[in-house]
């Protein structure tokens, strides 16, 4: 891409990632409930899932899913069920900030949670299939290389914004932390809301 197109593309990505959405809600809620470290791992899981969406859209799976509404609905309901499952599971757990001893196992679970939450959102896959081709030039470099470059920029830009949200949420929460015990309900509530939004979309 030339410089002007690159700037336009990055500006469009910034606009997308500044809008409230499931990924933003997840990293903010995780940062508020469990601290910056776990939230950053969740952001890495989301980034890995975005990379998968870029790959799948490049392979044409997004178009296939769009052509078969039944498959789209199946993925959507599966994603909603997974989010509700996470909410129920977390309500049974203590969501206080992690100690050094249990960061490693919870970090792994947080990565998987971020990855699956984004992966099971069919709108994210459809977004890649509709957004990326608009910046591919038929007269430029090979289309696969352009798609790879655009996808890499998308993943890295998204990771930057998610990491920023995670750090800000954790910092603000540390300053405003109360002793009401309500913090353990933050993530479960977010997952229930995201499940409802996914089904309704």
C-alpha positions, 0 to 999 in steps of 0.5 A, a space after each residue: 500500500 502507498 502511504 496515504 492508503 496505509 494511513 487511511 487503513 490504520 485510521 479506519 482500524 483505530 475507529 473500529 477498535 475505539 468503538 465499544 464491543 465484546 473484546 473491549 468489554 472483556 479486557 476491561 472487565 478482566 483488568 478491573 476484576 483480575 488485574 493488568 497481567 491476566 487482562 493482557 494475557 486475555 488480549 493475547 488470546 483475542 489477538 490470536 483469534 483475530 489472526 485465525 479470523 483473518 486466515 479463515 476469511 482469506 480462505 473464503 470460510 466467511 463467505 461460506 458461512 454467510 451463504 449458509 445462515 444455519 451455520 452462522 446461527 449455530 456458531 452464534 448460539 454456540 458462542 452464547 452458550 460458552 459465554 453463559 458457561 463462563 459466567 456460571 463457572 466464574 460465579 462459583 470462583 473467587 475473582 479477587 486479584 491473583 496471587 503469584 502462586 496461581 497466576 500461571 494456571 489462570 493466565 492459561 485459562 484467560 488466554 483460552 477464554 479470550 481466544 474462544 470468546 472472539 473466535 465464537 463471534 461470527 461477526 468478527 469473521 464477517 468483519 474481516 471478510 468485508 473490511 480487508 478486501 476493500 484495501 487490497 489493490 488488484 494492480 499492486 503486489 500479490 493479493 496473498 501478500 497484501 492480505 497478510 500485511 493487512 491482517 498483520 496490521 489488524 491484529 497488532 492494532 487490535 492488540 495495542 488497543 486491547 492492551 491499553 484498555 486492560 492497563 487503564 482498567 486495572 489502574 483505575 480499579 486499583 484507585 477506586 477499589 472498594 471493599 463491597 465484594 461486588 468485584 467478583 460479579 463483574 466478569 460473570 455479568 459481562 459474559 451474560 451481557 455479551 451472550 445476550 448481545 451475540 444471540 440478538 445480533 
